[in-house]
């Protein structure tokens, strides 16, 4: 299909202009005008770009792209190498940050909830980025939720606070959303799950009585891009693959 057609489709699918974000969402680097093969991944790292070149892909779709607010805007070093790779091989780069987090079906939160068997019943926090609902096993202790995350994500999470607290209402927001912990508590959560943890997060978990799980930024955000690859194959008939570039955080 034409690059412009894919761009319009993805912008409408993810409602890109709806959210305030820290980077431009949508087509970040323009490549060849025809797209038949798309590589999906979490981050537009050099490793992912190299896989795209080796595999003959026309476009890349990621959650973490380029041109973040406040970063150094000079095209030097690793930024030059990344952009040179895309431009030399005429590969387009699509990036959807918050729009991929919040999408009701393909998004990172939706996909993590589906993976874990959590049933979403509401939203909270800024721009309704956080999700809240029911766990798959009512009243199971927080430590068992942590064990289930470890089994499904293939990574041991960090659990802070009351590990034995029964969990009826669970709140979650993938990636670096530890700043929404207090809002999750106010929303009525018995446990909050995100990807990262900050120093103050530990104290809030201990003092509030609501446990917190840091399950990994990359680990919690692998599933949106994978779902997009499946969607592009099924809905648009494109050749689309997901490649997970390992990241331990």
TAJO-V96891 format. One record per pair of residues at least 6 apart in sequence whose ideal C-beta (glycine too) atoms are under 6 Angstrom apart, sorted by the first residue. I is the first residue (numbers start at 0). J is the second residue. Records with the same first field share a line. If there is no record, write none. Layout:
I=J + J
//
This chain:
0=34
2=32 + 34 + 91
5=34
6=26
9=93
10=25
13=95 + 98 + 102
15=24 + 25 + 98
18=97 + 98 + 126
20=96 + 97
21=67 + 68
22=66 + 67 + 96
23=66
24=95 + 98
26=93
27=64 + 65 + 92 + 94
28=85 + 92
29=91
30=89 + 90 + 91
31=57 + 89
34=57 + 58
35=57
36=56 + 57 + 238
37=58 + 60 + 231 + 237 + 239
38=51 + 56 + 59 + 240
39=60 + 224 + 227 + 228 + 241
40=47 + 61 + 224 + 242
41=62 + 217 + 220 + 221 + 224
42=61 + 63
43=61 + 64 + 92
44=244
45=81
46=244
47=244
48=84
50=242
51=59 + 90
52=88
58=91
59=92
60=93 + 227
61=94
62=99 + 220 + 224
64=94
85=92
99=106 + 223
100=106 + 107 + 108
101=128
103=109
105=226 + 227 + 230
106=223
107=173 + 220 + 223
108=130 + 173
110=222 + 223 + 226
111=173 + 219
112=119
114=151
116=135
117=132 + 134 + 169
118=132 + 133
119=130 + 132
120=132
121=131
123=129 + 131 + 182 + 186
124=179 + 182
128=172
129=170 + 172 + 179
130=171
131=170 + 186 + 188
134=166 + 169
137=167
138=165 + 167
140=163
141=162 + 164 + 166 + 190 + 210
142=162
144=166
145=156 + 158 + 212
148=156 + 214
149=155
152=218
154=215 + 218
156=212 + 214
157=213
158=212
159=201 + 204 + 211
160=204 + 205 + 210 + 211
161=208 + 210
164=210
166=189 + 190
167=189
168=187 + 188 + 189
169=190
170=183 + 188 + 191
171=192
172=179 + 193
173=194 + 219 + 220
174=194 + 216 + 220
175=194 + 195 + 216
176=193
177=193 + 195 + 196 + 197 + 200
180=191 + 200 + 203 + 211
183=191
184=207 + 209
190=210
191=211
192=212 + 214
194=215 + 216 + 219
195=213 + 216
196=213
200=211
204=210 + 211
216=248
217=246 + 248
221=243
224=241
225=241
228=239 + 240 + 241
231=237 + 239
232=239
//
